[in-house]
Amino acid sequence: MCNIHYGQSKISHCNHLYYKGRPLYAYLKKSAIEKNLSFLKEKLKGSSSHTKVWATVKANAYGHGLMKVLPALSQADGIAVLDLKEAIKCQNFGWNKPIMVYGGLYAPSEIPLLFKVPNIHLVISHLAQLDWLKNSPILESQTLTSCTLWLRYHGDTHHCGFNEIDYQDAYNRAAELLSKRLINGIGHFNHYACAENRKSINDSEITFNNLIKRLPGETSTGNSAALLLYPEHCKDTNWVRPGLALYGASPIPYLSAETLGLEPAMSLHSELIAIQYLSAGDKVGYGGTFIASKDMKIGLISCGYGDGYPRHASTGTPILVDSTKTQLLGKVSMDISVVDLTRIPKAKIGTPVTLWGTCDLPVEEVAAAAGTIAAELFTRLSTEVQIIQYD
């Protein structure tokens, strides 16, 4: 499915049309997100419960830009954000379908914001959140008839949520709010810690189902990895919550996005801004961590850790220069990186560079070389980097 390529003509064309100033920019392909969503929904066909999709757009749509991404998710049944501030932003951008808030309430002072977002779905992770709702003076005169509470089981992540003992207490408190018609409904939320492992999913699912078997309400389980690898598990829930896969990156360490049938939606590009020649024994960059073993040609790229490129990326991290794969040299600086031009003799100032995100240089490959994950590269991208939507 991966059929996106950025040759020199494409990059030069976009430069002349869109870019002035420092040559660092990202391309966003809206149709790729649409295709990835459609592809994931196909995996749910045949679901007896008509499983629906929360499209996760927290962290500014994984760094891709909320305003640019939301139109591409029009076929999702709802979106999921981190907090109420993000929810309101999405609504202001024109989103009018359900919104799930993973963080729920962070303080009682946020309760008035709930009335600003119709069809809001709050994930509840601790009992205090329920007490805030119960004791809110605002709810004495108004009701959250469009608000659904989702009780989060801590599952095998143990990050947040209720254990087996507190879950029943949380349900009873939520049921009291429901009986007073202060809320619209109650759902059950679980997250897999090791979604790439079938046994881990099986064990988590059994425990969760036993916990809620006598408690009414819809369920939401399943992230990108679970949906891609084990869709049969996701067909048994009411809502799934894909994130990274929507943006065309693999959530599974040992499988590429292309292998999974995903198309990259965003790529990061720059240019060579200077050429240098090293003699054997010369050192490169801060700390001199790279030492030339022979005479060589190197190039300086207008991109560094201040732009979101990983500072801990080391010598050997792959980079494309004029469509030829080469490697990073030495330490990444705040706004400059150094690349090996030994095998690219025609490279010059202005030669296009791809840092990650195309079929020839998948974001997962760069992330693995830098000891991180694709989601971190996406979300660390500086807001100063111009994102050019070209379709």
C-alpha positions as CSV (number, residue, x, y, z in Angstrom):
1,M,0.0,0.0,0.0
2,C,3.0,2.3,0.5
3,N,3.1,4.3,-2.7
4,I,4.3,7.7,-1.6
5,H,7.7,9.0,-2.8
6,Y,9.3,12.4,-2.7
7,G,11.7,12.9,-5.5
8,Q,13.8,16.0,-6.1
9,S,11.2,17.5,-8.5
10,K,8.5,17.3,-5.9
11,I,10.5,18.8,-3.1
12,S,11.8,21.6,-5.3
13,H,8.3,22.3,-6.6
14,C,7.0,22.7,-3.0
15,N,10.0,24.8,-2.0
16,H,9.3,27.4,-4.7
17,L,5.6,27.4,-4.1
18,Y,5.4,27.4,-0.3
19,Y,8.6,27.9,1.5
20,K,10.6,31.0,2.1
21,G,13.4,31.2,4.6
22,R,15.0,28.3,6.5
23,P,14.6,25.0,4.5
24,L,12.9,22.7,6.9
25,Y,9.3,21.6,6.4
26,A,7.0,18.6,6.6
27,Y,4.6,17.2,4.1
28,L,1.2,16.0,5.2
29,K,-0.9,13.7,2.9
30,K,-4.5,14.0,4.0
31,S,-5.6,11.1,1.8
32,A,-3.1,8.7,3.5
33,I,-5.0,9.3,6.8
34,E,-8.3,8.7,5.1
35,K,-7.0,5.4,3.6
36,N,-5.5,4.2,6.9
37,L,-8.8,4.8,8.7
38,S,-10.7,3.0,6.0
39,F,-8.2,0.1,6.1
40,L,-8.6,-0.2,9.9
41,K,-12.4,-0.1,9.7
42,E,-12.3,-2.9,7.1
43,K,-10.7,-5.1,9.8
44,L,-13.9,-4.7,11.9
45,K,-16.3,-5.9,9.3
46,G,-18.4,-8.8,10.5
47,S,-18.4,-7.5,14.0
48,S,-21.5,-8.7,15.8
49,S,-21.5,-5.6,18.0
50,H,-21.0,-3.2,15.1
51,T,-17.7,-2.0,16.6
52,K,-17.1,1.8,16.3
53,V,-13.9,3.8,16.1
54,W,-12.5,6.4,18.3
55,A,-9.7,8.1,16.2
56,T,-7.1,9.2,18.7
57,V,-5.9,12.8,18.0
58,K,-4.2,13.6,21.3
59,A,-0.8,15.5,21.3
60,N,-2.0,17.7,18.4
61,A,-2.9,14.7,16.3
62,Y,0.4,13.0,17.0
63,G,2.2,16.1,15.9
64,H,0.4,16.2,12.5
65,G,-1.8,19.2,13.4
66,L,-5.4,19.0,14.6
67,M,-6.8,21.4,12.2
68,K,-5.3,19.6,9.2
69,V,-6.1,16.1,10.4
70,L,-9.7,16.4,11.6
71,P,-11.2,16.7,8.0
72,A,-9.4,13.4,7.1
73,L,-11.2,11.6,10.0
74,S,-14.7,12.4,9.0
75,Q,-15.5,8.7,8.7
76,A,-14.5,8.0,12.3
77,D,-17.4,7.5,14.7
78,G,-15.7,9.8,17.3
79,I,-12.3,11.2,18.2
80,A,-10.3,10.8,21.4
81,V,-8.2,13.6,23.0
82,L,-6.2,14.0,26.2
83,D,-8.1,16.7,28.0
84,L,-11.0,19.1,27.8
85,K,-8.9,21.9,26.3
86,E,-8.2,19.7,23.3
87,A,-11.9,18.7,23.1
88,I,-13.0,22.3,22.9
89,K,-10.3,23.0,20.3
90,C,-11.6,20.2,18.2
91,Q,-15.1,21.5,18.5
92,N,-14.0,24.9,17.5
93,F,-12.3,23.4,14.4
94,G,-15.8,22.0,13.4
95,W,-15.8,18.5,14.9
96,N,-19.5,17.7,15.8
97,K,-19.3,14.0,16.6
98,P,-18.6,12.4,20.0
99,I,-15.3,13.2,21.7
100,M,-13.7,11.0,24.3
101,V,-11.4,12.6,26.9
102,Y,-8.7,10.2,28.1
103,G,-7.7,12.3,31.0
104,G,-11.2,12.9,32.3
105,L,-11.2,15.7,34.9
106,Y,-8.0,17.0,36.3
107,A,-9.8,19.3,38.9
108,P,-13.3,20.2,39.9
109,S,-12.8,23.6,38.3
110,E,-13.0,21.9,34.9
111,I,-16.7,20.8,35.3
112,P,-18.1,23.9,33.7
113,L,-16.2,23.1,30.6
114,L,-18.3,19.9,30.2
115,F,-21.3,22.0,29.2
116,K,-19.3,23.5,26.3
117,V,-18.9,20.2,24.4
118,P,-22.0,18.2,23.5
119,N,-21.7,14.4,23.4
120,I,-18.6,14.3,25.6
121,H,-17.2,11.0,26.9
122,L,-15.1,11.2,30.1
123,V,-12.7,8.5,31.1
124,I,-12.8,8.2,34.9
125,S,-9.6,6.8,36.5
126,H,-10.0,7.6,40.2
127,L,-12.8,8.0,42.7
128,A,-12.1,11.6,43.4
129,Q,-13.3,12.5,39.9
130,L,-16.7,10.9,40.7
131,D,-16.8,12.8,44.0
132,W,-16.2,16.1,42.2
133,L,-19.2,15.4,39.9
134,K,-21.4,14.3,42.8
135,N,-20.6,17.3,44.9
136,S,-20.6,19.9,42.2
137,P,-23.0,22.8,42.9
138,I,-23.3,23.3,39.1
139,L,-25.0,20.0,38.7
140,E,-27.7,20.9,41.2
141,S,-29.2,23.2,38.6
142,Q,-27.9,21.6,35.3
143,T,-27.4,18.1,34.2
144,L,-24.8,16.5,31.9
145,T,-27.4,14.6,29.9
146,S,-24.9,14.4,26.9
147,C,-22.0,13.1,29.0
148,T,-21.0,9.5,29.3
149,L,-18.6,8.2,31.9
150,W,-16.1,5.5,31.0
151,L,-14.6,3.6,34.0
152,R,-11.0,2.7,33.3
153,Y,-9.7,-0.6,34.5
154,H,-6.0,-0.3,35.3
155,G,-5.4,-3.6,33.4
156,D,-1.9,-4.8,32.9
157,T,-0.5,-1.3,32.3
158,H,-1.1,-0.3,36.0
159,H,-0.7,3.4,34.9
160,C,-4.0,4.7,36.0
161,G,-7.5,3.3,36.5
162,F,-9.3,1.2,39.1
163,N,-8.2,-2.2,40.5
164,E,-10.7,-5.0,40.8
165,I,-11.8,-3.9,44.3
166,D,-12.3,-0.2,43.5
167,Y,-14.0,-0.8,40.1
168,Q,-17.2,-2.0,41.7
169,D,-17.2,1.0,44.0
170,A,-16.6,3.3,41.0
171,Y,-19.5,1.8,39.1
172,N,-21.9,2.2,42.1
173,R,-21.0,5.9,42.4
174,A,-21.4,6.4,38.6
175,A,-24.7,4.5,38.7
176,E,-25.9,6.9,41.4
177,L,-25.2,9.9,39.0
178,L,-27.0,8.0,36.3
179,S,-30.1,7.3,38.4
180,K,-30.4,11.0,39.1
181,R,-30.1,11.7,35.4
182,L,-27.0,13.8,35.9
183,I,-25.1,11.8,33.2
184,N,-26.1,10.0,30.0
185,G,-24.5,6.6,30.5
186,I,-21.6,4.4,31.8
187,G,-19.0,2.5,29.8
188,H,-16.1,0.2,30.5
189,F,-12.6,1.0,29.4
190,N,-9.5,-1.2,29.1
191,H,-6.1,-0.7,27.5
192,Y,-3.6,-3.4,26.5
193,A,0.0,-3.1,27.7
194,C,1.3,-5.6,25.3
195,A,-1.1,-5.6,22.4
196,E,1.4,-7.3,20.1
197,N,1.3,-10.4,22.3
198,R,-1.7,-12.7,21.8
199,K,-1.4,-14.3,25.3
200,S,-1.2,-10.9,27.0
201,I,-4.3,-9.8,25.2
202,N,-6.2,-13.0,26.0
203,D,-5.3,-12.8,29.7
204,S,-6.2,-9.1,29.9
205,E,-9.5,-9.7,28.1
206,I,-10.5,-12.6,30.3
207,T,-9.8,-10.6,33.5
208,F,-11.6,-7.5,32.2
209,N,-14.7,-9.4,31.0
210,N,-15.0,-11.2,34.3
211,L,-14.8,-7.9,36.1
212,I,-17.7,-6.3,34.2
213,K,-19.8,-9.2,33.3
214,R,-22.6,-8.2,35.7
215,L,-22.3,-4.4,35.0
216,P,-24.3,-2.9,32.1
217,G,-22.6,-0.6,29.6
218,E,-20.6,-0.5,26.4
219,T,-17.0,-1.5,26.3
220,S,-13.9,0.1,24.7
221,T,-10.7,-1.9,24.2
222,G,-8.2,-2.3,21.5
223,N,-5.5,0.1,20.2
224,S,-3.7,0.2,16.8
225,A,-1.6,-2.9,17.5
226,A,-4.5,-5.0,18.6
227,L,-6.6,-4.0,15.7
228,L,-3.9,-4.8,13.1
229,L,-2.7,-8.1,14.6
230,Y,-5.8,-9.5,16.3
231,P,-8.9,-7.9,14.9
232,E,-11.0,-10.8,16.2
233,H,-10.6,-9.4,19.7
234,C,-11.6,-5.9,18.6
235,K,-14.8,-7.2,17.0
236,D,-16.0,-8.2,20.5
237,T,-15.9,-4.7,21.9
238,N,-18.2,-1.7,21.1
239,W,-15.4,0.8,20.5
240,V,-11.7,0.6,19.4
241,R,-9.2,3.4,19.8
242,P,-6.5,3.4,17.0
243,G,-3.9,6.1,17.2
244,L,-0.5,5.6,15.6
245,A,-1.7,3.5,12.7
246,L,-4.0,6.3,11.5
247,Y,-0.9,8.3,10.7
248,G,0.7,5.4,8.7
249,A,3.3,4.2,11.2
250,S,3.7,0.8,12.7
251,P,2.9,0.3,16.4
252,I,4.6,-3.1,16.2
253,P,8.4,-3.2,16.6
254,Y,9.0,-6.2,14.3
255,L,6.7,-5.2,11.5
256,S,6.9,-2.2,9.1
257,A,4.0,0.0,8.2
258,E,4.3,-1.2,4.6
259,T,4.0,-4.8,5.7
260,L,0.9,-4.0,7.7
261,G,-0.7,-2.2,4.8
262,L,-0.4,1.4,6.1
263,E,0.6,4.5,4.2
264,P,2.8,7.2,5.8
265,A,0.9,10.5,6.2
266,M,3.8,12.9,7.2
267,S,7.4,13.2,6.2
268,L,10.2,15.6,7.3
269,H,12.4,17.3,4.7
270,S,15.3,19.8,4.6
271,E,18.2,20.7,2.4
272,L,22.0,20.8,2.5
273,I,23.0,24.3,3.7
274,A,26.8,23.8,3.5
275,I,29.5,21.4,2.3
276,Q,32.7,20.5,4.2
277,Y,35.7,18.3,3.4
278,L,37.4,16.3,6.1
279,S,40.9,14.9,6.3
280,A,41.6,11.6,8.0
281,G,41.6,12.2,11.8
282,D,39.3,15.2,11.7
283,K,36.5,15.2,14.3
284,V,32.8,16.2,13.7
285,G,30.4,18.0,16.0
286,Y,30.2,18.6,19.7
287,G,32.4,16.2,21.7
288,G,34.1,15.0,18.5
289,T,32.3,11.7,18.7
290,F,32.9,11.0,15.0
291,I,36.4,10.8,13.7
292,A,37.0,10.5,10.0
293,S,39.0,7.4,9.1
294,K,39.8,8.8,5.7
295,D,39.3,12.0,3.6
296,M,35.6,12.5,3.1
297,K,32.9,14.9,2.0
298,I,30.2,15.9,4.5
299,G,27.1,18.0,4.4
300,L,25.3,20.2,7.0
301,I,21.5,19.8,7.2
302,S,19.2,22.5,8.5
303,C,17.6,20.4,11.2
304,G,18.4,19.7,14.8
305,Y,17.1,18.7,18.2
306,G,15.5,22.2,18.6
307,D,13.3,21.2,15.6
308,G,12.3,17.9,17.2
309,Y,14.9,15.6,15.5
310,P,16.2,13.2,18.3
311,R,19.3,14.5,19.9
312,H,20.3,11.0,20.8
313,A,20.4,9.9,17.2
314,S,23.9,8.7,16.7
315,T,26.3,8.1,13.8
316,G,24.7,5.6,11.4
317,T,21.1,6.9,11.7
318,P,19.8,6.7,8.1
319,I,19.1,9.9,6.1
320,L,18.2,10.3,2.4
321,V,20.2,12.9,0.4
322,D,18.9,13.3,-3.2
323,S,17.0,10.0,-2.8
324,T,20.3,8.1,-1.8
325,K,20.4,6.6,1.6
326,T,23.4,7.7,3.7
327,Q,24.0,8.3,7.4
328,L,24.2,10.8,10.2
329,L,27.6,11.7,11.5
330,G,28.4,12.7,15.1
331,K,26.0,14.4,17.5
332,V,22.9,16.3,16.5
333,S,23.1,20.0,17.3
334,M,20.2,22.3,18.1
335,D,19.6,23.4,14.5
336,I,22.1,21.4,12.5
337,S,22.9,17.8,11.7
338,V,25.8,16.4,9.7
339,V,25.5,13.8,7.0
340,D,28.0,11.6,5.1
341,L,28.2,12.5,1.4
342,T,30.9,10.0,0.5
343,R,28.7,8.2,-1.9
344,I,26.9,11.3,-3.2
345,P,29.6,13.2,-5.1
346,K,27.1,15.5,-6.9
347,A,25.5,16.8,-3.6
348,K,25.7,20.5,-3.2
349,I,24.0,23.3,-1.3
350,G,20.3,23.1,-1.9
351,T,20.3,19.3,-2.5
352,P,17.1,17.9,-1.0
353,V,17.2,15.8,2.2
354,T,14.6,13.5,3.7
355,L,14.9,12.9,7.4
356,W,12.0,10.5,7.9
357,G,8.6,9.5,6.8
358,T,8.6,8.1,3.2
359,C,8.5,4.6,1.8
360,D,12.3,4.8,1.2
361,L,12.9,6.0,4.7
362,P,10.1,4.9,7.1
363,V,9.8,6.8,10.3
364,E,10.1,3.5,12.2
365,E,13.5,2.9,10.7
366,V,14.9,6.2,11.9
367,A,13.2,5.9,15.3
368,A,14.7,2.4,15.8
369,A,18.2,3.7,14.9
370,A,17.8,6.5,17.4
371,G,16.5,4.2,20.1
372,T,13.0,5.6,20.2
373,I,9.6,5.1,18.6
374,A,7.8,6.7,15.7
375,A,5.2,8.4,18.0
376,E,8.0,10.3,19.7
377,L,9.4,11.6,16.4
378,F,6.0,12.8,15.4
379,T,5.0,14.5,18.6
380,R,8.4,16.1,19.2
381,L,8.3,17.9,15.9
382,S,8.5,21.6,16.6
383,T,5.4,23.7,16.0
384,E,7.8,26.1,14.2
385,V,8.2,23.5,11.4
386,Q,5.9,24.3,8.6
387,I,3.5,21.5,7.7
388,I,2.5,21.6,4.0
389,Q,-0.7,19.7,3.1
390,Y,-0.4,18.9,-0.5
391,D,-3.6,16.9,-1.3
